[in-house]
Amino acid sequence: MPSGTALFLFRLTTRKHFLIILKTLSPYNNTIDNSYMKKRRSIHMKKSHFVSLVLSVLGVLVFGVGLSMCLIPEWNLFKPGVVVTAIGMVFLIVLGLVKWCKAGRPMAKVNPRKLGITLYGIVAALVLGVGMCMVLVFEGMMLYGIVVGVVGILMLLGLIPMIKGFQ
């Protein structure tokens, strides 16, 4: 079975579609109906979406290479790594702003609640990351790192009631 077909089967949600595809893929079926598969393959990506996809991937790669430069001690490239990471981050922020403006949406108004939730999420992710670093990088801090990591996970779980609220 080709990998594209396997991915397509994975995405199916209804039994009707699954039966149509099984009928199409059956080697014992003499009347193969490919019309459903042809409809699914005829979807094309817009050129602007493809360009933003490629630029996003490049921005994430630059960001990741910068982080690797910072975190791999054998390279001795911490300061240039910070610069490359910052370039990747700025590239991704500018790309997001351009995409937002091209979509014709107005810029978001600063809502103190959303800003507070965003800052809380950033701090929670940093706490979780510090816990992971304490476990994986620093010697003799395994127990403390686990505790800090669990606190970070609990902080991230606290985002759910902040965003959705209670009923």
Secondary structure, DSSP 8 states (H G I E B T S, - for coil): --HHHHHHHHH--SHHHHHHHHHHH-TT-SS---HHHHHHHT----HHHHHHHHHHHHHHHHHHHHHHHHH-GGG--HHHHHHHHHHHHHHHHHHHHHHHHHTT-------HHHHHHHHHHHHHHHHHHHHHHHHHTSTT-HHHHHHHHHHHHHHHHTHHHHHH---
